[in-house]
Amino acid sequence: MKKNNLIRFVQSLMFLPVMSLSFGSIHNTEISQSVLAQKFNIEVNGILAFNQAVNLETEVLKIKAEKAEAIDAYFAERDMPLEGTGKKMVEEAEKNDIDWRLLPAIAVRESTGGKNDCKKVTNNAFGWGSCKIGFKSDGDAIETIAKNLGGNNLNTSHHYDNKTTKQILRAYNPPSIVPRYAEQVMAIMNTIGDAEIIPDTQVSSSGPLAQRV
């Protein structure tokens, strides 16, 4: 009888470690699965965020292209020499935080889109500097004037910095010199296109495309 009891006791000691090992393995497996699930979720979220960023960048490029096309189409329909400068105008407008339609509208008002450039200087379709300042190219003129109108030239920033489009135009050509100049240019801007061009996918107006009006 004592012998049988001893056998059962020994068997119980042998069984317990096996059960403990079994439960430990199950627990470890559950932890591993949880870690893998978390890693998978992180990777999926990363892919989604990347795709959203790519989609946003695609929409931004699409909007820029549509703005450039709108400017060039306006010039082309009226046989204006500045056709083809739309992309440059949009790039410089965004760089200097001014309305993308401002430069082409000024050019239309000042020189009929390059048809009547300043006579005594070269490549000045904007009447800049009272037609006393010339430029190496149309691109150079666009860069310089956009920088000034955006308030990014220390020499002229007191005229243009932190101002609305209408205020910029009134500084560019004051009402005392040309009455309703600002209103005339803004009317041309509205003919070129809307201040904001939104493709199929909505882009926040608080982002880089927000325009001052």
C-alpha positions in Angstrom: 0.0 0.0 0.0 2.8 2.4 0.9 4.6 1.5 -2.3 1.6 2.4 -4.4 1.2 5.8 -2.6 4.9 6.5 -3.2 4.5 5.7 -6.9 1.6 8.1 -7.2 3.5 10.9 -5.4 6.5 10.5 -7.7 4.2 10.5 -10.8 2.5 13.8 -9.5 5.9 15.4 -9.3 6.8 14.4 -12.8 3.4 15.7 -14.2 3.6 19.2 -12.6 6.6 20.5 -14.5 5.2 19.3 -17.8 1.9 21.2 -17.1 3.9 24.3 -16.1 5.9 24.1 -19.3 2.8 23.7 -21.4 1.0 26.7 -19.8 4.2 28.8 -20.2 4.5 27.9 -23.9 0.8 29.0 -24.5 1.4 32.2 -22.7 4.6 33.0 -24.7 2.7 32.2 -27.9 0.0 34.7 -27.0 2.6 37.4 -26.3 4.3 36.7 -29.6 1.0 36.9 -31.5 0.2 40.2 -29.7 3.6 41.7 -30.7 3.2 40.6 -34.3 -0.3 42.1 -34.4 1.0 45.4 -33.1 3.9 45.4 -35.6 1.4 44.6 -38.4 -0.8 47.5 -37.4 2.1 49.9 -37.2 3.3 48.9 -40.7 -0.2 49.2 -42.1 -0.7 52.6 -40.6 2.7 53.6 -42.0 1.7 52.5 -45.4 -1.6 54.4 -45.2 0.1 57.5 -44.1 2.7 57.2 -46.9 -0.1 56.7 -49.4 -2.0 59.8 -48.1 1.2 61.9 -48.4 1.7 60.7 -51.9 -1.9 61.4 -52.9 -1.7 64.9 -51.3 1.5 65.6 -53.2 -0.1 64.4 -56.4 -3.1 66.7 -55.9 -0.8 69.7 -55.1 1.1 69.1 -58.4 -2.2 68.7 -60.2 -3.4 72.0 -58.9 -0.2 73.8 -59.8 -0.4 72.4 -63.3 -4.1 73.5 -63.7 -3.2 77.0 -62.6 -0.3 77.2 -65.1 -2.6 76.0 -67.8 -5.2 78.5 -66.9 -2.7 81.4 -67.3 -1.3 80.1 -70.5 -4.8 79.5 -71.9 -5.7 83.1 -71.1 -2.6 84.4 -72.9 -3.1 82.0 -75.8 -6.7 82.9 -76.5 -5.7 86.5 -76.8 -2.5 85.9 -78.7 -0.3 87.4 -76.0 3.5 86.9 -76.0 3.7 85.8 -72.4 2.1 82.4 -73.2 4.3 79.7 -71.8 5.2 81.6 -68.6 2.3 80.2 -66.6 4.3 77.6 -64.8 7.0 80.1 -63.8 4.4 82.6 -62.6 2.7 79.9 -60.4 6.0 78.8 -58.9 7.1 82.3 -58.0 3.7 83.2 -56.7 3.7 80.2 -54.3 7.3 80.9 -53.3 6.4 84.4 -52.3 2.9 83.8 -51.0 1.0 85.9 -53.4 -2.1 85.1 -55.5 -1.2 83.0 -58.5 -3.3 85.2 -60.8 -1.7 88.5 -59.7 1.4 88.6 -62.0 -0.4 87.6 -65.2 -3.2 90.1 -64.5 -0.7 92.9 -63.9 1.0 92.0 -67.2 -2.3 92.1 -69.0 -3.2 95.5 -67.5 0.3 97.0 -68.1 1.3 95.6 -71.5 -1.6 93.5 -72.8 0.3 90.3 -71.8 3.6 91.4 -73.4 2.3 92.9 -76.6 3.3 96.4 -75.4 6.4 95.9 -73.3 8.3 98.9 -71.9 10.0 100.4 -75.0 13.2 101.7 -73.4 14.1 98.6 -71.5 14.0 94.9 -72.2 11.7 92.1 -70.9 9.5 94.4 -68.7 5.8 93.5 -69.4 4.8 94.6 -65.9 5.5 98.3 -66.0 7.9 97.7 -63.0 9.9 100.7 -62.0 7.8 103.0 -64.2 9.3 101.2 -67.2 12.8 102.3 -66.3 14.0 98.8 -65.2 14.8 96.0 -67.6 15.4 92.3 -67.1 17.5 89.6 -68.7 14.4 87.5 -69.5 10.7 87.2 -68.7 11.6 84.6 -66.1 14.0 87.0 -64.4 11.2 89.7 -64.4 8.7 87.3 -62.9 11.1 86.2 -60.1 12.1 89.8 -59.2 8.5 91.3 -59.2 7.0 88.3 -57.3 9.7 88.7 -54.7 8.9 92.4 -54.3 5.2 92.0 -54.2 5.5 89.2 -51.6 7.4 91.6 -49.3 10.6 89.6 -49.6 12.9 92.4 -50.8 14.1 94.5 -47.8 14.2 97.6 -50.0 10.5 97.5 -50.8 9.0 95.3 -48.1 7.5 98.3 -46.4 5.2 98.7 -49.4 4.1 95.1 -49.8 4.7 92.9 -46.8 1.7 91.4 -45.0 -0.8 93.0 -47.3 -3.9 91.7 -49.2 -3.9 91.6 -53.0 -5.9 94.8 -53.2 -3.5 96.6 -50.8 -0.5 95.3 -52.9 -2.0 96.7 -56.1 -2.7 100.0 -54.5 0.9 100.2 -53.4 2.0 99.1 -56.9 0.0 101.8 -58.6 -1.8 104.2 -56.2 -5.3 105.4 -56.9 -4.0 108.9 -56.9 -2.0 108.0 -60.0 -4.3 105.5 -61.7 -7.9 105.5 -60.3 -9.4 102.0 -59.8 -6.2 100.3 -60.9 -6.5 97.7 -58.2 -10.1 96.9 -59.2 -9.2 96.7 -62.9 -6.4 94.2 -62.2 -8.6 92.1 -59.8 -11.3 91.9 -62.5 -8.7 90.4 -64.9 -7.6 88.0 -62.1 -11.2 86.7 -61.9 -11.3 86.2 -65.6 -8.1 84.1 -65.5 -9.6 81.8 -62.9 -10.8 81.2 -59.3 -8.5 82.0 -56.4 -8.5 78.4 -55.4 -8.6 75.5 -57.8 -9.7 72.3 -56.1 -9.4 68.9 -58.0 -11.5 65.8 -57.3 -9.8 65.2 -53.9 -10.3 68.1 -51.4 -7.2 69.9 -50.2 -7.3 71.9 -47.0 -7.5 75.7 -47.6 -5.2 76.1 -44.6 -2.4 74.4 -46.4 0.2 75.7 -48.8 -2.4 76.6 -51.4 -4.2 79.1 -49.3 -4.2 82.5 -51.1 -4.4 86.0 -49.8 -7.2 88.0 -51.3 
